Amino acid sequence: MSAHGNRQKHESRNPIQRALISRFHEQVVAMVKRAQPRRVLDVGCGEGYTLRALVEAGVKAELHGVDQNAGAVAEARSRLGDHATLRTMDARELEAREDSFDLVMMLEVLEHLESPEAMLAMLGRLSSRHVLLSVPHEPFFRGLNFMRGKHLRAWGNDPEHLQHWGRREFIDWVSTRFRVLDAPWVPPWTLVLAENIY
């Protein structure tokens, strides 16, 4: 997602949008606390909104974030200060360093990728224990866009989204590489906590 779009989503003044984002962050925090990680990596951390939610919720873990967008990482640094280690880089560079994390998060990124299967495998190599993943819940997400007059010519489909998963479809897809532990109901997104079984 573009930096502007991500900021717009997280800083919206629309009370419904704010409630949805708040609920999403609450569930992310709950899943992270359930996993009890010592080291967390947020792949595609953007401007650091989710990592900030973890800090504000008192999550006691070493927090790391990577993103390819230097501007987003700079904004994340200003938002997080010394609460997280942030780097502008491709996650594949981390893999080459053989860094290992108890929990690897990739939230609202997989739908933007041409080859999400390759990313799923890479996340498994980066994580020693758990992954926390989210994508838009289709076709619900698209329907909400359409109802609020967004992307009307594409019937509500975000042009940046290359992949489209229904809730059950995404859970089954994650299950091809991980053991799914929980998938709390957080419309309009599908959120999955899973355990690395390899």
C-alpha angles and dihedrals in degrees: 000000000000117000090243092052093048093049091047091052095049098039099040116141090211105113093215092051091047091050092050093050091046091052090048092052091046090055093045089053091048092051092047091050090049091054091049095206126186094201124031127190120195107200109204091015093171113184093349100254095139095043088050089053089055091050093048090049091055097247106175104215140108103263125211131175135186130188134163092224108089093195092054091049091050089053090047090053091054090048096047106030110185094342092095142025108235130188136183101228148106111270088232087071089060090051090055089055090055092232112167128205131190090222129023118191127198109176123180094347109093093071089063095057128096092209108030092163091067090049092050090055091047092051088055091055092049095048124071093188123359145016127201113201136176137183134167112283104240138241087009093061092050091048092053090050091051093048091054092048097254122142092354096167089056093046091251096312113141106233090220091060111094096169128053122194132179114218097258091040092055094046090051091048093052088048090064088073107017140033107251112228102175142355108187119200107257108152133227086030136055112226121190132186111196139173125234108242098180 
